[in-house]
Amino acid sequence: MEIGGNFIKFTAIGVYLQADAAVSALAAKWAGKPAADLASDAAFFRDVVTGEFEKFTRVTMILPLTGAQYSDKVTENCVAYWKATGVYTDAEAAAVDKFKEAFGPHSFAPGASILFTHSPAGLLTVAFSKDSSVPESGGVAIDNARLCEAVLESIIGEHGVSPAAKLSLATRVAELLEGAALAGGEPAAEAVSVSV
């Protein structure tokens, strides 16, 4: 996040993919490409964001941050993009309001996490943890495909905030695609997990 002209790192980010479905979805276009090629190709990350498989993102705080600070930064970028491309509608405005409302009462100390589940059906689930645990319940579900994609896009997309997460994701997916090719095309039955 930029504060007073200085870039300050507030978070560590991990991106997790439903491995079998992700490998199947990405193999035709991306198998055989080295991690460096994947890491530098915006189309690869767009295919991850829009892929027909579940994604999970953990954003863990390094420095304290309020829910309002986090949600304002995420949504301002989303809304600006949607308006520029002419796709900002009442549905997106309502989704942004619900997103901000979910974050409103929260303050995140170092070690606290924001947990996003991005479903291929366009449902974004947001949950919060004061430590490294994953809560059993208590998430807020927002049914808006554009917001669901935009949150992940803001992290690993062309202008994503986490180059380290992008590199880690590209490296791990390249390994899984290579492993699937060596195993005769069968996708690996493990979660893709990357963290920064």
C-alpha positions in Angstrom: 0.0 0.0 0.0 1.3 3.5 -0.8 1.3 5.9 2.1 2.9 9.3 1.8 4.6 8.4 -1.4 6.3 5.3 0.2 5.3 1.7 -0.6 4.7 -0.2 2.6 4.1 -4.0 2.7 1.2 -4.7 5.1 0.4 -8.3 4.1 1.8 -11.7 3.2 -0.4 -13.6 0.7 -1.0 -17.2 0.0 -3.0 -18.4 -3.0 -4.4 -22.0 -3.1 -6.0 -23.7 -6.0 -8.2 -26.8 -6.3 -5.3 -28.8 -7.9 -7.0 -31.5 -9.9 -9.5 -29.1 -11.5 -6.8 -26.4 -11.9 -4.3 -28.7 -13.6 -7.1 -30.0 -16.0 -8.2 -26.5 -16.8 -4.8 -25.0 -17.4 -2.9 -27.9 -19.0 -4.0 -27.5 -22.6 -2.7 -24.0 -22.8 0.1 -23.8 -20.3 1.7 -27.3 -20.0 5.3 -27.4 -21.0 5.9 -23.7 -20.3 8.6 -22.8 -17.8 7.6 -21.0 -14.6 9.4 -17.8 -15.7 7.1 -17.7 -18.8 4.0 -18.2 -16.7 5.1 -15.6 -14.2 5.5 -13.0 -16.9 2.3 -13.7 -18.8 -0.8 -11.8 -17.8 -3.0 -14.2 -19.7 -1.8 -17.1 -17.5 -3.0 -15.2 -14.4 -6.2 -14.2 -16.1 -6.8 -17.9 -16.8 -6.3 -18.7 -13.1 -8.6 -15.9 -12.0 -11.4 -17.0 -14.4 -10.8 -20.7 -14.3 -13.6 -23.2 -13.5 -12.0 -24.3 -10.2 -12.1 -23.1 -6.7 -9.5 -20.7 -5.4 -8.6 -19.8 -1.8 -6.6 -16.7 -0.8 -5.2 -16.0 2.7 -4.0 -12.5 3.3 -2.1 -12.3 6.6 -1.2 -9.0 8.2 2.4 -8.1 8.8 1.5 -4.6 10.1 -1.7 -3.5 11.7 -4.5 -2.4 9.3 -8.1 -1.6 9.7 -10.9 -3.3 7.8 -11.9 0.0 6.3 -8.4 0.7 5.0 -8.2 -2.7 3.4 -11.6 -2.8 1.9 -11.4 0.8 0.6 -8.1 0.1 -1.2 -9.4 -3.1 -2.8 -12.7 -1.6 -3.9 -11.4 1.7 -5.2 -9.3 -0.2 -7.7 -12.2 -2.5 -8.7 -14.6 0.3 -9.2 -12.2 2.4 -11.2 -11.6 -0.6 -13.5 -15.3 -1.4 -13.9 -16.1 2.2 -14.7 -13.3 2.5 -17.2 -14.6 -0.7 -19.0 -18.3 0.2 -18.7 -19.3 -2.7 -16.6 -20.1 -1.0 -13.3 -23.8 -1.6 -12.5 -26.0 -1.4 -9.5 -25.2 -5.1 -8.8 -21.5 -4.2 -8.5 -22.3 -1.2 -6.4 -24.3 -3.4 -4.0 -21.5 -6.0 -3.9 -19.0 -3.3 -3.0 -21.2 -2.0 -0.2 -21.6 -5.6 1.2 -17.8 -6.1 0.9 -17.1 -2.9 2.8 -19.7 -3.7 5.4 -18.1 -7.1 6.0 -14.8 -5.4 6.8 -16.2 -2.4 8.7 -16.0 -3.7 12.3 -12.6 -5.3 11.9 -9.1 -4.3 12.8 -6.3 -6.6 11.9 -3.2 -7.0 14.2 -0.1 -8.6 12.9 -0.8 -12.4 12.3 -4.5 -11.9 11.7 -5.8 -13.1 8.4 -8.5 -12.3 5.8 -9.6 -15.5 4.0 -11.3 -15.4 0.6 -12.9 -18.4 -1.2 -13.5 -17.6 -4.9 -16.0 -20.1 -6.3 -16.2 -20.7 -10.1 -19.9 -19.8 -9.8 -19.0 -16.2 -8.8 -19.6 -16.5 -5.1 -17.0 -14.7 -3.0 -16.8 -15.8 0.7 -14.9 -13.6 3.1 -13.9 -14.8 6.6 -11.6 -13.4 9.3 -9.1 -15.0 11.7 -7.3 -13.3 14.6 -4.5 -15.9 14.2 -3.4 -18.5 11.7 -6.5 -20.7 12.1 -9.2 -21.1 9.5 -12.6 -20.4 11.1 -15.3 -23.1 10.9 -18.0 -20.6 10.0 -18.8 -17.0 10.1 -18.0 -15.9 6.6 -19.9 -13.4 4.5 -21.0 -14.6 1.1 -21.2 -12.1 -1.7 -22.8 -13.3 -4.9 -21.1 -11.2 -7.6 -18.8 -12.8 -10.2 -17.1 -9.5 -11.1 -16.2 -8.8 -7.4 -15.2 -12.5 -6.9 -12.7 -12.3 -9.8 -11.6 -8.7 -9.1 -10.4 -9.5 -5.5 -8.1 -12.2 -6.8 -7.1 -10.1 -9.9 -6.0 -7.3 -7.5 -3.6 -9.8 -6.0 -2.2 -11.8 -8.9 -3.5 -9.9 -12.0 -1.5 -7.8 -14.4 -1.3 -5.0 -11.9 -1.6 -7.2 -8.8 -0.2 -6.1 -5.5 1.8 -9.3 -4.9 4.6 -10.1 -7.4 6.0 -12.7 -5.0 2.6 -14.5 -4.9 2.5 -14.4 -8.7 6.0 -15.9 -9.0 5.2 -18.6 -6.4 1.9 -19.5 -8.0 3.6 -19.7 -11.5 6.4 -21.9 -10.1 4.0 -24.3 -8.4 1.6 -24.6 -11.3 4.4 -25.3 -13.7 5.6 -28.1 -11.4 2.2 -29.6 -11.2 1.7 -29.4 -15.0 5.0 -31.1 -15.5 4.2 -33.7 -13.0 0.8 -34.4 -14.7 2.5 -34.7 -18.1 5.1 -37.2 -16.7 2.2 -39.2 -15.0 0.5 -39.6 -18.3 -1.8 -36.6 -18.1 -3.4 -37.4 -14.7 -3.6 -34.3 -12.6 -2.0 -34.3 -9.2 -4.4 -35.0 -6.3 -3.0 -32.4 -4.0 -3.8 -28.8 -3.2 -1.7 -26.1 -4.9 -0.5 -23.9 -2.2 1.7 -21.0 -2.5 2.6 -18.4 0.0 4.7 -15.3 0.2 
